[in-house]
Amino acid sequence: RELVAKILVLPLRNHGPVPQVNNADIPDWEFTVEGLVQTPLTIKFKDLVREYDQITCPVTLVCAGNRRKEQNVVRKTKGFSWGAAGVSNALWTGVMMHEILKKAGLKRGARYVCMEGADKLPNGYYGTSVKLNWALDPNRGKMLAYKMNGEMLTPDHGKPLRAIIPGQIGGRSVKWLKKLIITDKPSDNWYHIYDNRVLPTTVSPEESANNKDWWMDERYDIYDLSTNSAMAHPVHEEQLCIVGAPQNYRVKGYAYGGGGRRITRVEVTLDKGKSWRLANVDYAEDRYRDAGPVDLYGGRLDMEWRESCFSWAFWNIDIPVDDLKDAKDIMCRAMDESMNVQPRDMYWSVLGMMNNPWFRIAIHRENDYLRFEHPTQPALMPGGWMERVKKLGGNLANGYWGEQLGSSEAPEPVTEAAQEVKMIKDGIDKKITIVDLRKHDTEKEPWFVVNGEVYDGTAFLEGHPGGAQSIVSAAGLDSTDEFMAIHSETAKAMMPDYHIGTLDEEGKQALSGEEVQPDENATPSEFFLNSRTWKKAILQSKTTVSWDSRVFRFKLETEDQRLGLPTGQHLMMRLRDPVTREAIIRSYTPISETAEKGFVDILIKVYFKNGTQEGGKMSTALDSLPIGHFVDFKGPIGKFEYLSQGLCAVNGVTRQISQFVMICGGSGVTPIYQVFRAVMQDADDKTKCTVLDGNRLVEDILCKGELDQFAKDNEHKAKLLYTLTQAPDEWDGLRGRIAAPVISHDETLYWCGKHPEQCKTMTLRLVAEAESSDVSN
């Protein structure tokens, strides 16, 4: 019940890597005040502390996605699953924003304060805006803070300086503050537009992705928090023995309002809203008003005169246990001083923001016990009455929390569930223990887990497009992230054939959040890659090789460490989506030499968003990644490996070939380049290579200089053919699309491109024309 939450329990929400600021650099940290101002300012941290009045205020911060998990159960939104704990409180010390703005002076037409932080993200620096007249109002209490609960800000909370915007969503309280820009319009920052909006409930995820006009409508932007409340006690799965129980049970929770409006009442119902009971409300914030203007944490406590309410309230109510025995559930709602009351029903929206329906805990009578069940468990944790009801076929949007209204009413199917690809086999109800799973973490009978279900990959070892190693690497592990991120709906539809059972609850707990981590104290291994462990490498440099292609160099763990990637195979790279935090995983083939030590170079084509296509998630994220940021790596993967001197292996089965015909489709030159280089650099390797490299424009030909040099030095075994579909007049190479070469039975066709199915279709056509039987991807 303490007003001041400890720093470690204050929720964190960062969009990307946390900027690191050394303590020695804090005094000279600068931010600017610019735009429609009379006197642009550049203010150092030390001057902010020395020259301005220092204020301390208690303020609650709430993520706009608080309670989003409830919406995600009804229908998946674009946001990750916050439970009801995306809220907390702290005492903040700093300078009031209106003092800074007054010193700069404002020009005519100024209406908004745009803020920008130092956190460089895939779509630029994080930024947003608030209305200027709010920032100028001392009663609103907007501040630039550098202390939290008497201590300097930690990196995750915005060290050394952040904005604190009371009464509004947490996304407005910009961390690592670098700019205040006064404008006549709201911010045009990507994160202001696409990160905190409540679109109409009729707008589907698909519609929102296809029509950006929804995001440009400022009517759907969110500033003030909505009235909200939740129960902390009884806790989820708490059991109350009714034999010898005390007469009353105390129900407790929190409530908060928005825009500085005070919570005036919290009510509880045991009969689904037919009658209500008034709870006791404790305004802990008022104790700081009563204290007067005393010094606190190096700032003047400035609450005595304020009418605005900045902090949450705590509430409780004693309910007779006899009443709880007869109830099916308990619900709470709050109201603020503007008579804004929480609605009964959920307002679903694409981003899952501002969810605030009545908070409901189900009550189950189990012999001499009452068991309490919260609506959800946070993040990916299973549990809660909403999941249970949905699995039983209940319609959570029927206005009665998914319950059937009568014996004649059949459960309504949930639309989204019908759209999901079914990945389990009917009739399979076997429970598999963690011990059983771990017995099959070998390459002979690899079992793996996706969404709590267990699959036996043995029968697909040979047929897997990524090679047997992709399955073996997942053996005995929860591979949900990797599988869901990189597999198509077609691949998901194949899964029932390999489904063998469900991991039991103990097994799920053992794997919950589990990720094999390298021992930080262990001596770094000779090779960096590990097929069962995600390992981090630091982005060291980016080199632009064409308008849309970059070479990314990543620093390995030590200068003497080699990558450990066999020729012809690939690695996986993983980043987190800056908004949803869902994993983005893609496979790439490095262009650096396999014997290089201390680093790896990866050539990547950046697929920018244009009028006809969405931008590539991974490539645009990497392009915006700041130097010094970590990326996760895993591997090797792939079914093909070139050993040497014409000897290769496909799924571990070796074969001898005398010639490669290598087809590059679009930007897929890197796997071809890797094998071609290995053959050309070995003087004893007599294998002949014909490379067919098709592109649109001359500038689209990647690694051309290196390919040309290899071909020039090895004319007896290398044939290099370029063809362009949009060739300039002076082009003396081939024109048009790749046509069928002459392929003999001891050749292997090796292809790679942006669109695998198109490449495969072309490959099979070429093979059919040449009557060849050897095809490798």
N, C-alpha and C positions, 0 to 999 in steps of 0.2 A: 504493500500500500504506500510505499514511499513515493513522493512526487518525483524525486530525482532518480532516474534509472541509471544503473551502472553502465559505463561505456560499452562493456562487452555484450550487453544484452540489447543495446540500441540496434534496430534493424539496419542492415546495409543494403544499398542498391546502387551499384556502379555500372555504368554502361560499357566499360572497357578497362584497360590497364590503368592502374592508379599512378598518377604522376609522383615521382619521388623528389622530395625537396630536403636537402641537408639542413640541419639546424643552423649551421654557420651562414647559410644563404638566406635565412628567413628575414633578417633586418632589411635586406635590399630587395626583397620581393616587391614587385611593382604591379599596380593595376592602373588602367586609364579610365578617364571619364571624357567621353567624346560625343560627336554627333551634333545635335541641335542645342549646343551650349554656348554661352557667351565666352567662357574661359576654359578651354580644354585643360584637363589636369592629368598629371602622372604622379601618383602618390606611392611612396615607399611604405612598406609595412611599419618601419620604425617611426615614420612621421605620423601615420594613422594613430598609433598608440600614444604618441607624445603630444600631438597638437589638437586632438578632438576629445570631446566628453565621452568617457567610457561608461557603458550601461550594462547591467545584468538583468536578464528576464527569463522566466520559465516559459518554454515553448514546446508544444507537442508537434512532432513531425510524423506524418502519415504518408505512406506510399499510396498513390491513386489506385494501385492494384490490390490494396488490402481486401481480403476475403474473395479474391478472384477464383480460388480453387472451386468455390461453389458454382460459379458460372462455367468453369471448364468441365465440370461433371455434366451439366445440362447440355452444353455444346462447346467444343473446343474453341477457345479464343486464340488470338495471336500472342497472348502473354503467358508467362510462366505462373505456376500455381502458388501464389501467396495464400497462407491460411488467414486466420483472424488476428495474427500477431505482427502485422506489418506496421506497427505503431509503437511509439514510446516517447519519453519526455526527458528533457535535460535543461539545465541552466546554462544559458549562452551569454557570453560576454563579448562586447564589441562596440561598434559605433553605429548610431542610427543613420540609415541611408539618406534621410531627408537632410541631414547636416551636410553631407557630401554634395548633394545636388544643389543645395542653396549656395554653396561656395562656388560651384561652377557657373551658376546662373543659367537660366533657360531661355531659349529663343521661342518666338511665336510659332505655333504649330506643333510644338512638342507634346506628345501624347503617351508615349510608351518608354519604359526603361528596358532595354535589351541587355541581357547578361551573357557572358561567355566565359567558360572555364578553360583550364590548361589541359584537359583530358582530350587528346587527339583520338578520334574514333573513325570507324570506316566511312562515315559520312560527314567528316569534318569535326571541328571542335564542338563539344556540347554547349548548347545555348538555348535560351528561352526568353520570355519577356513578361512583364507585369505592367499594369496600367499606371501611368505616371502620377495621376492624382491620388492613388493609393499609396505610392511610395512617398509622396510629400506629406501625407497625413500622419502626424506623430502618434495618433491613437492606434494606427494600424501596426506600429512597432517593427517595421521592416529594418533589418540591420545587417551589417557586415561583421561577422563574428570570427574570433580567433581562439576562443576558449570554450570548452564544454565541461561543465561540472568542475570548474576551477583548474582544469588542466589544458595545456595547449592541444589543439586539434591533432588527432592521429591522422596518418595518411589516408585511411579509408573514409574518414569523416571530413576531408577537405583541407588538410594541412597545406599551407598555413592560414588560409583565409577563405571564407565561404559566405554566401548569402543565407539569411534565415528569414523566411517569409511566413509569419504566423497565420494560421487559419486557412492556408491554401495547400494544395497538394505538394508533396515532397519534391516533385520534379521541378518546381519553381525555385527551390533553394540551392542554387548553383554552387558546386564545390570548386576549389582551386581557382578562385575568382581572378580573372585577368582583365576583363573589360566591362564597363557600364556604358552603353551606347544609347543616347537619347534620340528617339525617332518619332516620325509622325504615323507610323504603321506598326502593327505587331511584328515580331521577329520572323524573318524568313529562314531561320535555321532549320535544317532537316529534322532535328529532334523536337523542335517546337511544333512542327507541322504534323509529324507522323507518330509522335510518342505519347501524347496526352490528350486524347479526344474521346468523347462519347458520341459515336455515330448513331444514327437512328437504328433501332433494333431490327428494322427490316433489311438493313444492309448486311449482306453475307460476307464472309472472308473473301470469296471469289469476286464479288462485286467491288469490294473496297480495293482489291488489288488491280482490277481492270479499269477503274474510273477514279483518277486522282482528284477529281473535283470535290469528292466528299471530304477529302483531307484539307482542301483549301478554304472551306467554309468556316469562318471564325465563330459562327454560332455554336459549333460543336466543340470548341476549345473548352477546357475546364480550368478554373482557377480555385474558387472557394470549395472547401471540403463539404460533402453532404453530411447531414446528421446521421450518426451511426452508433451502434452499441453492440456488445457481445458479452457472453458469459464466460468467465474463467473457472468458476466453481458452480456446479460439479464439473470435474475434469472428465475428459473422454475416457470411457470404459471404467469410470469410478463405480464401485459397488457400495450400496448402503444397506446394511443389515437392519431389517425393520423389527426384528425381535430384540427388545430391550433398547431400541433406539431412543435418543432424546426426543422431546416433544416436537421440536422445530429443527429444520435444516436451513442453514444460511446460504442462500444463493448470492454470488458476487460477480461483478463484472466491471467493464469500463464503458464510457460514453464520451463522444466528442461532437462538437459542432463545427461549422465553417464560418469564415469571414468575421471572426471575433464574436460570434453570437453564443450566448450562454446556454447550456443545457438546462432546461427548466423542470424536466421530469423524466423519470424512467419508469416504465410500467411492465408488469409481468402477467402473463396469462397461462392458465392451466387447461383452458377449454377452447383453444384455437381462436381466441379473440372475442368470444361471446361476453366475457367479463374480464376486468383488469384489476390488478393490485398495484398500489403505488409504492415504489421503492424509496429507500433513504439515499440521498445523493450527498456525497462529500466533495466539496470544492477545495481541494488542497491548495490550489493557486491563491485562494483568498488569504491564506496565512502569510503569503509574501506581500499582499496588499497591506495587511495589518502591521507588518514589520516597519513600514515607513521607509524613507530614503536612506537606508544604511549602506555601508560599503560591503560588498560581497564579491569575492573572487577578483578583486581589482577593479570592479565596476560598481557604479551606484545602482542599487536596487530601485527600479523605476516603475513601480506598479501601483502605488498608492492612488494616483489620480486617474488611472486608466479605466475606461468603461469596457474596453474590448477584453474578451476572454481568450487567452492564448493556449490554455492547457486542457487536457482531458479531465474528466471527473470520474470518481469511483462510486459505485453504488452497491447496495446490498439490501436484501429483504429476507426475513425469517418466514419460512413456509412450514405449516404443520406437516409432519411426516404422513399423517393420515390422509391429507389432501394429495400428497405426491403418490401415494399408493393407488389412488383411483384415477390418476392422470396418465395419458398416453404420451404427453410431451410437455415441455415448458418453453415458453417463448418470451423474448423481451423486445421492447422498442423504446426509443428515446424521442424527445421533442425539444426544439430550441425555442428561444424567446420570440422568434418570428412565426411560431406555430408550425414550423416545418417538422413533420413527423415521419419516421421511417415507414416506407410502404410495406404492405403485406407481401407483395409479389416481387420477384426479381425483374429488373430491366436488363436483359441480355444485350451486350454490344460486342463489336468485333475485338476490341482491345481488353474487354473485361474490366473496365475501370469503374470506380465509384459504386461498387456493389454494396447495397445497404438495406436489403429486405429484413424483416423480422428475423432475429437469430433464434434458431430452433434446436433444442436438444431433445432427442427421443428418450422415452423412459420405458424400460422393459421390466416387467414383473417376472422374476425367476425364483420360484419357491419363496424363501424368506429374504430375498434380496431384491433391491431395485438396482438395475444397471443403466447407466446414463451413456448416451451415444451422441457425440457431436456430429455436425453435418459432414465434415470432412476431416482428413488429416492433411497437413501441409505438404507441399511439393509433390514428390512421387510416392509418398508413403500411402499404402492402401488403408482403407477403413473409412468409417462414417456412414450414417444412415442414407446419405444421398447415393453413394455407390451401391449400397445394398439394394435400395429401392429400384434403381435403374437396372441392375442385373436381373431383378425379378420381373422386369417388364413394365414397371410403373412409369407413368409420364410425369416427370418432375415439373412440367410446365402447365399442369392441369388446374392450378390454383389451390390444390389441396395437398401439396407436398408429396405428390405421387401416389397418394392413397386412393383406393377404389371407393367410389361413392355409394355403391350398392352391389348386391350379389349379381345383378344382371349386367353390370358394367365390366367389359373385358379390358384387360390391361392394354393401353395404347402403346404401340411400338415407338421408340424414340428415333426420330428421323436420322440423326447423325449416326446412330449405331448401325442402321441399315446400310449406310454408305461406307462403313469401314470394311476393309478387306478381312475376311475371316481367316485366321491363321492357326486355328486349332481343329482337331478332328473330333467329330461327333462320337460320343460314346466312350471317349478316353477320360477316365476319372482317376487314374492312378496317381497317388501321391509319391513324390520322389524326394528322398532326403538329401541333405548336403553331403552325407557320406557316400551315397550312391553316385551323386554327380561327380565327386572328386575321384571316384574309381574310374571314371571315363574321361579323364583329361589328357588322354594320350592320342597319338596319331592313328591308332588302329580302330578305336571306337569313340570318336569325339562327340561328346554330348555338350550342348551349350544352351544358354537361357536367353529368351527374349520375352520381355513383359511378364516375367514370372512363369512362363511355360518352358518346358524342357523339350529339346529336339535332338534327334540322333542324326548327325551329318554323315555317317559312314557311307551310306548308299550314294551320296552325291559328291564324294571326294573327287572322282574322275571327271564328273560333268560340270563342276563349278567353274564359271567363266574366269574367276579370279585365281583359280588353282586350288589344289588341296590345302596348301598352307594357310589360306584364308580361313578355312574351317578349323584346321588343327590349332591355329593361334587362338581361337575362341573357346577351345575345349575347357570345360570346367568353369567357365566365367559367365558373367552377365554381359551379353553383347548387345543390349538393347540400343544404346547410342549408335554404335557402328552400323548395326543392321538397319535401323529405321532411317538413318541419314543417307545411306547410299544405295538402298535397294528400291526397285520399282514396284508398282502395284502388282505387276505380273509375277515378280519374284515372291512377293508376300503371299500371293494366291497359291503358290506351290507348297507353302509351309505345312499344311495339314498332312501331307504325305510323310513328313518326317517327325510329326508330333508324337511324343510318347508319354506325356504326363505333365503334371503341375508340381512345381517345387513347393514343398510344404512350408508352413509359416516360419518354422525355425530356419529353414534353408533360405527363405527370402530375407529374413533378418540378417543372416550371415552374409548375404550378398548385397544387402541394402547399402548403396553408396560405395560398395567395395570396388576398388580399383587397385590392381597390383602396383605398388609403388616401389621404386628402387630404393635401396638403403643409402641414405645420404652420407653415412659414415663409411660406406664401403669404397674400396679402391676402384676408380673407374675402369670398366672393362676395356678390352682391346678394341671391341667394336661397339659403336653407339646404338645401333638398332636392336630392338628386342621385339619379337613377334607377339609377346603376351603382355607387354608393358608400354604404356604411353610415356615417352620421355621428352623432356623439354630442351629445346635449343633456342638460342637467342638470335633474333634478326640482326645481322651485322651491317648489311648494306643492301641497297637496291641499285641496279644498273639498268637504265632504259636502253633497249636495243631496237625498238621501233615504237611507233606512236601508241601501240596497244600491247606491247610485250616487255616484260621485265625479267632480269636475272636477280633472284633473291638469294643472298648468301647468308647461311645460318652457321653460327659458331657452335661447335660440338663441346662436350664436357671438358676435354683437355686438348692441347695442341698436338699431342701424339696419337690421338684417337682416330681410327678409321671408321667410315660409315658402316661397312658390313653389308653392302647390298650386292648380291650376285648380278652379273651382267644379264640383262633381259628382264629383270624383275623391277618391282615398283615399291613405293612406300606410301603410307597414309599420313595425311596432315590433318590436324584438328584445331578449329577455332570455335569460339562461342558466338552465336548471334548477339549483337550488342543490345537488342531489345528483348528478345524472348529468352536468351541464354541457352537456347537449344543448340546442340552440337552441329557444326558444319564440318563434314568430313569428305575429303576428296583424295584420290590417288594420283601421284605424280611420279615421274621418272627424272632423277637428277641428270645434269649434263657434266658435272665434275667427274674427274677420273676416279675410278674405284679405289685406287691406291692413295689418293690425297688424304692428308691428315689434318684434323682440327676444324674442318669446315665442309659444307656441302652447298653446291650451287644448283638452283632449280629454276629452269626457264618456264615462265607461265605467261600465257596470253590472257589479258584482262578483257573480260566481256562486259563492256560498258552498257548501261541502259540506253536504249534509243526508242524511236517511234514504233519499231516493230517487235522488239524483244525486251524482256526484263533483264537487268544486269545479272551477271554471274555472282552468286552469293559469296563463294569462296574467293574468286579472283579479285572482286572489288574490295572485299574485306582485307585481303593481303596487300592490295595496292595502297590502302589507307593506313596500314599498320605502321606505327612509329618505330624507328630504329631503337633497339634495346628491348623490344617486347618479346615474350616467349611464345613459341608455337609448339604444339604437341606433335610428336612423331611416333609412328609404329610401323613395324615391318620386319622382314620383307614379305611381300605378297606377290602372287603371280604364278601361272602354271608353266610358263616357259623360262628356260635358263640356257644361255649359251655357255658351254664349258670351254671349248677351244678346238681349233683346227677341224672345223666341220662337225664336231660332236656337240649335240644339244640334248636337252631333256624336256619332255612334256609330261607334267604330272609325275616326275620322277623316273619315267621310262626313257632311256637314252636311245638316240638314233643318229646315224651318220648321214650327212647331206653334203652335196658338192656345190650347191648354189642357193643363194637367197634372192628372192624377188621381194623388195621392200616397198610398200605403198604408204606414203604419208598423205592422209586426208586432212587438209586444212592445217591446223596448228599441231597435229600430232606427230611432230618430228622427233621428239626426245627419245622414245623407246627405240626407234629406228636408228637414231644417231648413236645411241649407246652400243648397240650390237655392231653397227657398221664400223665404228671406231675400233672396237676390239679386234675385228677381223683385219682391218687395215694396218693396225699397229704391230701385228704379229707377222714378222717376215716369213715364218715357217707355215703360216696358215694359207692354204691354197684355195680356200673357199671363195667362189666368185659371188659378187654382190651387184645386183641391179637395183638402183633406187629410183622410184617414180615419185616425184614430189610435186603434187598439184596444189596450186594456190590461185587466188583471184588476182592479186597485184604483185609487182616485183618486190615491194617493201614487205609483203607478207611472208616472203621466204626467210625462214629463221635458220640460223646456223649455216648460212650459205657459204661464208668464207671458209669455215672449217671443213664443210663437206667438199667444197671445190679442191681444197688442198689435199685432202685424203685421196680424192679421185686422181688428181694430177700425179701424186707420188706412187700410185698403184694402178697404172693404166691397164696392166695385164689381168687384174682381177676386179676392177671397179668400173661400173658404168652408171653415170649419173644423168638423169633426165628430168628437166623441169618443164612443167606445162602450166600456162596461165589462162584463166577464162576471161580476163580483162587485160590483155597484154598491150603495151604501148607499141607504136608503129616501129620503133627501133629494136624491138625484141626479136632475137634470132633463135629463140628456143621453140619448144612445142606450144601449140595453142589448143584451147578446149579442154575437155575432161579427159581423164586417163582412159586409155583403151587397152584391150587385152594384149599382153606380151606373149611371147612364145615361152611356155613353161613346160619343162620336162618332168618326168616322174621322180627325179632325185632332187627336185628343188623344193624349198619351203617358202610359202608366201607369208609375209610378216607385215601386218597393217596396223595403223593407228590413226585416229581422227577424233574430231569433236563429237560426231554423231555415230556411235558404234553400230547401230542397226543399218544405217546407210552404207557404212564402210563394209559391213559384213555382206550386205546384199551385192555390192559391187564386187567384192572378193569372190563370192560364190559364182557370180556370173563369169568372172575372168577364169576361175578354175574350171568351170564347166566348158568354156570355150577351149581351154588348153588341155582338157581331159586329165587334169592333175587331181591327186587325192590328198595332198598335204597342205593343210591350212593351219596356221598358228595365229593367235591374237596376242 
